[in-house]
Amino acid sequence: MVIRWRSGIVTAVRREWPGALELDVLADEAGMRALAYPGLVGRPAVGDRVLLNTTALHQGLGTGGYALVAAVPDRLPPDPAAFGGHLVKARYTPLQATVAGADEQGSPHHGVLRDADDVGGMPVVVADLHSALPAVIAGVFAEAGGGGVAPRQPRVAYVMLDGGALPAWFSRTAAGLREAGWLAGTVTTGQSFGGDLETVTLHTGLLAARHVLAADLAVVAQGPGNLGTGTRWGFSGVAAGEAVNAAAALAGRPVASLRVSDADPRPRHRGVSHHSLTAYGRVALAAADVVVPSLPGEFGAAVAAAAGPLGARHRLVRVAVDGLAGALRGCPVPLSTMGRGLDEDLAYFLAAAAAGRHAARLLATR
């Protein structure tokens, strides 16, 4: 089985955020929660018949636990007046979309990006999970001068990898951070799409963040929906190591955020996750600043010891976490990782915020 298909009727339109519409749909005489991307299928309304992909909902996936609207077959959206670009993303799938790439010929940014070759020492914070994004930025703003109310708030761009959700529209976190003024913009790279800027590769994504969005700092992470298999190499976050290489190749300052937890029930993710040890210890060939949060007690000592071998390739930077819990509580979006909130997995969020704190210090000394 590849896809589980259902046909249903929209019974209610629930909430909406940029690029996404949440619905109640009646299918198989049962109600279910569904998600539509109006940019792909138009805007379903109450009473519309919708074609649903219910695979993730049937499998009980946490992040992807929606039925996804594949079409509104009786009321198709009008054809676009003109195709604004030539980049095809989600290529050769039934919902492949043509977008205007910042780096393609005809783009108003092509002249800037055509010969752009570096990001001028811009700090680039790399994280495994999408849930680290708001915590990293909280750390940046806490260090820069007070939770995002400093006279010169750093401009932060989110550069989204394609290892998780492909549509940036799926992320309520990114939408909320943008609305709160915490993000200068989102750049979607590779097969991901729906950002403020679209690019072909992570490399042009970083260049666009710096030279088009005028970002002072970039955060690189996959979209929601990490994929893992419990094997050493079979997880989508392995791309974090490649992101370190890309940032270094473009003369950026890569900052590696460790995935840390004292609450994850899986031994491979307790302390420093094997995802971080593999991505930074084996995949990243360029040197990064690996931020080791100064967490208290035996757990903090265990985290430092687990991160120690990364010092053979990288610069280990101990960063204090005092004051960061308060900064995290001031986030404009809910904090959650693997279903655990801030108080349930504080160490995870403190580690990400510490990486943001270090990146802000690098900004101050540039």
C-alpha positions as CSV (number, residue, x, y, z in Angstrom):
1,M,0.0,0.0,0.0
2,V,1.4,3.4,-1.0
3,I,-1.6,5.7,-0.4
4,R,-4.9,5.3,1.4
5,W,-7.5,7.3,-0.5
6,R,-10.9,8.5,0.7
7,S,-13.6,10.9,-0.5
8,G,-15.3,13.1,2.0
9,I,-17.5,16.2,2.5
10,V,-16.2,19.3,4.3
11,T,-18.4,20.0,7.4
12,A,-16.4,22.9,8.9
13,V,-13.5,25.2,8.3
14,R,-11.5,25.3,11.5
15,R,-8.4,27.5,11.8
16,E,-6.2,29.0,9.1
17,W,-2.6,30.2,9.0
18,P,-0.5,31.4,6.0
19,G,-0.7,28.8,3.3
20,A,-2.8,26.2,5.1
21,L,-6.5,25.6,6.0
22,E,-7.6,23.1,8.6
23,L,-11.0,21.4,8.0
24,D,-13.4,19.0,9.5
25,V,-14.3,16.3,6.9
26,L,-16.9,13.5,7.0
27,A,-15.6,10.4,5.3
28,D,-16.6,6.7,5.8
29,E,-19.3,8.0,8.1
30,A,-16.6,9.3,10.5
31,G,-15.3,12.8,11.1
32,M,-11.6,13.5,10.6
33,R,-9.3,16.4,10.7
34,A,-7.9,17.5,7.3
35,L,-5.5,20.0,6.0
36,A,-5.6,21.8,2.6
37,Y,-3.0,24.0,1.0
38,P,-5.0,26.6,-1.0
39,G,-1.9,27.3,-3.2
40,L,-2.1,23.7,-4.5
41,V,-5.8,22.8,-4.5
42,G,-7.8,26.0,-4.0
43,R,-9.9,26.8,-1.0
44,P,-12.4,24.1,0.1
45,A,-15.6,25.3,1.6
46,V,-18.3,23.7,3.7
47,G,-20.2,21.3,1.5
48,D,-17.4,20.7,-0.9
49,R,-16.4,17.1,-1.8
50,V,-12.7,16.6,-1.3
51,L,-10.3,13.8,-2.3
52,L,-8.2,12.9,0.7
53,N,-4.9,11.1,1.2
54,T,-5.5,9.6,4.7
55,T,-2.3,7.5,4.9
56,A,-0.6,9.5,7.7
57,L,-3.8,9.8,9.7
58,H,-4.4,6.0,9.4
59,Q,-0.8,5.3,10.6
60,G,-1.3,7.6,13.6
61,L,1.7,9.8,12.8
62,G,2.1,12.7,15.3
63,T,3.3,15.5,13.2
64,G,1.6,14.3,10.0
65,G,-1.7,13.2,11.7
66,Y,-4.0,14.9,9.1
67,A,-5.9,13.7,6.2
68,L,-4.4,15.8,3.3
69,V,-6.7,17.3,0.7
70,A,-5.4,16.2,-2.7
71,A,-8.1,17.9,-4.8
72,V,-11.5,19.6,-4.7
73,P,-12.7,17.7,-7.8
74,D,-16.1,19.3,-8.3
75,R,-14.7,22.9,-8.0
76,L,-11.2,23.0,-9.4
77,P,-9.3,26.3,-8.8
78,P,-8.8,28.5,-11.9
79,D,-5.7,28.2,-13.9
80,P,-3.0,30.7,-12.9
81,A,-2.9,33.8,-15.0
82,A,0.8,33.2,-15.7
83,F,3.5,30.9,-14.4
84,G,5.8,33.1,-12.4
85,G,8.7,30.7,-12.4
86,H,10.3,27.6,-13.7
87,L,11.4,25.6,-10.7
88,V,9.4,22.4,-10.3
89,K,9.3,21.1,-6.7
90,A,7.9,17.9,-5.4
91,R,8.9,16.8,-8.9
92,Y,7.0,14.1,-10.7
93,T,4.5,13.6,-7.9
94,P,0.8,14.3,-8.7
95,L,1.0,17.6,-6.8
96,Q,4.3,18.9,-8.3
97,A,4.3,22.7,-8.2
98,T,6.0,25.3,-10.3
99,V,7.5,28.1,-8.3
100,A,9.6,31.2,-9.0
101,G,13.1,30.6,-7.8
102,A,15.2,33.4,-6.3
103,D,18.2,31.9,-8.2
104,E,16.6,31.3,-11.6
105,Q,16.9,33.4,-14.7
106,G,14.2,36.0,-14.8
107,S,14.1,36.4,-11.0
108,P,14.7,40.0,-9.8
109,H,17.3,38.4,-7.5
110,H,19.2,36.5,-10.2
111,G,21.7,39.3,-10.7
112,V,22.6,39.4,-7.0
113,L,22.8,35.6,-6.8
114,R,24.4,34.8,-10.1
115,D,27.9,35.5,-8.9
116,A,27.4,35.5,-5.1
117,D,29.9,33.1,-3.6
118,D,30.0,33.6,0.1
119,V,27.9,34.8,3.1
120,G,30.5,37.0,4.6
121,G,31.0,35.1,7.9
122,M,27.3,35.0,8.7
123,P,26.6,32.7,11.7
124,V,24.6,29.6,10.5
125,V,23.0,27.6,13.3
126,V,22.3,24.0,12.2
127,A,19.7,21.9,14.1
128,D,18.4,18.4,13.6
129,L,14.7,19.0,14.4
130,H,12.3,21.7,13.3
131,S,11.2,22.2,16.9
132,A,14.6,23.7,17.7
133,L,13.9,26.8,15.5
134,P,12.0,29.0,18.0
135,A,14.4,28.0,20.8
136,V,17.5,29.0,18.8
137,I,15.9,32.3,18.0
138,A,15.0,32.9,21.6
139,G,18.6,32.4,22.5
140,V,19.7,34.8,19.8
141,F,17.4,37.5,21.1
142,A,18.1,36.9,24.7
143,E,21.8,37.5,24.1
144,A,21.2,40.3,21.6
145,G,19.3,42.4,24.1
146,G,16.1,41.2,25.6
147,G,13.7,38.8,23.9
148,G,13.5,40.6,20.6
149,V,13.0,44.2,21.8
150,A,16.5,45.4,21.3
151,P,17.0,48.6,19.3
152,R,18.8,46.6,16.6
153,Q,17.2,43.2,16.6
154,P,19.2,40.7,14.5
155,R,17.5,39.7,11.3
156,V,17.1,35.9,11.4
157,A,16.2,33.8,8.3
158,Y,15.0,30.2,8.4
159,V,16.5,28.1,5.7
160,M,14.4,25.0,5.4
161,L,15.7,21.6,4.3
162,D,13.5,19.1,2.5
163,G,14.0,16.1,4.9
164,G,10.6,16.7,6.7
165,A,7.5,18.4,5.4
166,L,7.9,19.7,1.9
167,P,5.4,22.6,2.2
168,A,6.7,25.4,4.5
169,W,3.0,26.1,4.9
170,F,2.6,23.1,7.2
171,S,4.6,24.9,9.9
172,R,2.5,26.9,12.3
173,T,5.8,27.6,14.1
174,A,7.4,29.4,11.2
175,A,4.1,31.3,10.5
176,G,3.9,32.4,14.1
177,L,7.5,33.5,14.3
178,R,7.1,35.5,11.1
179,E,3.9,37.2,12.5
180,A,5.7,38.1,15.7
181,G,8.6,39.6,13.8
182,W,11.1,37.0,14.9
183,L,11.8,35.9,11.4
184,A,12.9,38.0,8.5
185,G,11.7,35.3,6.1
186,T,11.8,31.6,5.2
187,V,13.9,30.2,2.3
188,T,12.8,26.8,1.0
189,T,15.5,24.7,-0.6
190,G,15.7,21.5,-2.6
191,Q,12.3,19.9,-2.9
192,S,10.7,21.9,-0.2
193,F,8.5,24.9,-1.2
194,G,6.3,27.6,0.0
195,G,8.8,29.9,1.6
196,D,9.2,33.6,1.1
197,L,12.0,32.7,-1.3
198,E,12.5,29.4,-3.2
199,T,15.9,28.1,-4.2
200,V,17.3,25.0,-5.9
201,T,19.9,24.1,-3.3
202,L,20.8,24.8,0.3
203,H,23.8,26.7,-0.9
204,T,21.7,29.2,-2.9
205,G,19.3,29.2,0.0
206,L,22.0,30.5,2.4
207,L,23.1,33.0,-0.2
208,A,19.6,34.2,-0.6
209,A,19.1,34.5,3.1
210,R,22.2,36.7,3.3
211,H,22.0,38.8,0.1
212,V,18.3,39.0,-0.6
213,L,16.7,38.9,2.9
214,A,19.7,40.8,4.4
215,A,19.8,38.3,7.3
216,D,22.4,38.7,10.0
217,L,22.0,35.0,11.0
218,A,20.4,31.9,9.5
219,V,18.9,28.9,11.1
220,V,19.0,25.7,9.0
221,A,16.7,22.8,9.9
222,Q,14.3,20.5,8.2
223,G,10.5,21.2,8.2
224,P,8.2,19.4,10.7
225,G,8.1,15.6,10.5
226,N,11.5,14.1,11.1
227,L,12.0,10.6,9.6
228,G,14.0,8.1,11.6
229,T,14.4,4.3,11.5
230,G,16.4,3.6,14.6
231,T,19.5,2.8,12.6
232,R,22.8,4.7,12.7
233,W,22.3,6.3,9.2
234,G,18.6,6.1,8.4
235,F,17.3,9.4,9.6
236,S,16.5,12.6,7.8
237,G,18.5,14.8,10.2
238,V,21.7,13.4,8.7
239,A,21.4,16.4,6.5
240,A,22.5,18.6,9.4
241,G,26.1,17.5,8.8
242,E,25.8,18.4,5.1
243,A,24.5,21.8,6.2
244,V,27.6,22.4,8.2
245,N,29.6,21.7,5.1
246,A,27.5,24.1,3.0
247,A,27.9,26.9,5.5
248,A,31.6,26.5,5.7
249,A,31.9,26.2,1.9
250,L,30.3,29.7,1.6
251,A,32.5,31.3,4.2
252,G,29.8,31.2,6.9
253,R,30.4,30.4,10.5
254,P,28.6,27.1,11.2
255,V,27.2,26.6,14.7
256,A,26.1,23.1,15.5
257,S,23.1,22.8,17.9
258,L,23.1,19.5,19.8
259,R,20.0,17.4,20.1
260,V,19.9,16.8,23.9
261,S,17.2,15.2,26.1
262,D,16.8,13.8,29.6
263,A,13.1,12.9,28.9
264,D,13.2,10.9,25.6
265,P,12.2,7.3,26.5
266,R,14.5,6.0,23.7
267,P,18.1,5.4,24.9
268,R,19.6,6.4,21.6
269,H,18.2,9.9,22.1
270,R,19.0,10.4,25.8
271,G,21.9,12.7,26.7
272,V,23.3,13.7,23.3
273,S,21.2,12.0,20.5
274,H,23.0,9.6,18.2
275,H,21.6,11.9,15.4
276,S,23.9,14.7,16.5
277,L,26.9,12.4,17.0
278,T,26.5,10.9,13.5
279,A,25.7,14.1,11.6
280,Y,28.4,16.2,13.2
281,G,30.9,13.4,14.0
282,R,30.8,11.6,10.6
283,V,29.0,13.6,8.0
284,A,30.3,17.1,8.7
285,L,33.7,17.3,7.2
286,A,34.2,21.1,7.9
287,A,34.8,22.4,11.4
288,A,31.9,23.9,13.3
289,D,31.4,25.5,16.7
290,V,29.6,22.7,18.5
291,V,27.7,24.3,21.4
292,V,27.8,22.2,24.6
293,P,25.2,23.7,27.0
294,S,26.4,24.0,30.6
295,L,23.6,22.0,32.1
296,P,23.6,21.2,35.9
297,G,24.4,18.0,37.7
298,E,25.2,14.6,36.5
299,F,23.1,15.0,33.4
300,G,25.1,18.0,32.3
301,A,28.4,16.2,32.9
302,A,27.1,13.2,30.8
303,V,26.2,15.6,28.0
304,A,29.6,17.2,28.0
305,A,31.3,13.7,28.1
306,A,29.2,12.5,25.2
307,A,30.0,15.6,23.1
308,G,33.7,15.3,23.9
309,P,34.7,13.1,20.9
310,L,33.3,15.8,18.5
311,G,36.2,17.9,19.6
312,A,38.5,15.9,17.3
313,R,36.9,17.6,14.3
314,H,35.1,20.6,15.7
315,R,35.5,23.5,18.2
316,L,33.6,22.6,21.4
317,V,32.1,25.7,23.0
318,R,30.7,25.6,26.5
319,V,27.7,28.0,26.8
320,A,26.0,28.9,30.0
321,V,22.2,28.5,30.1
322,D,21.4,31.0,32.8
323,G,18.4,33.2,31.9
324,L,17.5,31.1,28.8
325,A,14.6,29.3,30.5
326,G,12.9,32.7,30.9
327,A,13.7,33.6,27.3
328,L,12.1,30.4,26.1
329,R,9.0,31.1,28.1
330,G,8.7,34.3,26.2
331,C,8.5,32.6,22.8
332,P,5.6,33.8,20.7
333,V,4.8,30.2,19.6
334,P,4.2,27.0,21.6
335,L,7.4,24.9,22.2
336,S,7.0,21.2,21.6
337,T,9.4,18.4,20.5
338,M,8.2,14.8,20.0
339,G,5.1,15.7,21.9
340,R,6.9,17.1,24.9
341,G,6.6,20.7,26.0
342,L,9.2,23.1,27.5
343,D,8.9,21.8,31.1
344,E,8.8,18.2,30.0
345,D,12.0,18.4,28.1
346,L,13.7,21.6,29.2
347,A,17.2,20.3,28.4
348,Y,16.3,20.0,24.7
349,F,15.2,23.6,24.4
350,L,18.0,24.9,26.5
351,A,20.6,23.3,24.3
352,A,19.0,24.9,21.2
353,A,18.8,28.3,22.9
354,A,22.4,28.0,23.9
355,A,23.4,27.6,20.3
356,G,21.4,30.7,19.5
357,R,23.2,32.6,22.3
358,H,26.6,31.6,20.9
359,A,25.6,32.7,17.4
360,A,24.5,36.1,18.7
361,R,27.9,36.4,20.4
362,L,29.6,35.7,17.1
363,L,27.5,38.4,15.5
364,A,28.6,40.9,18.1
365,T,32.2,40.2,17.4
366,R,32.0,40.2,13.6
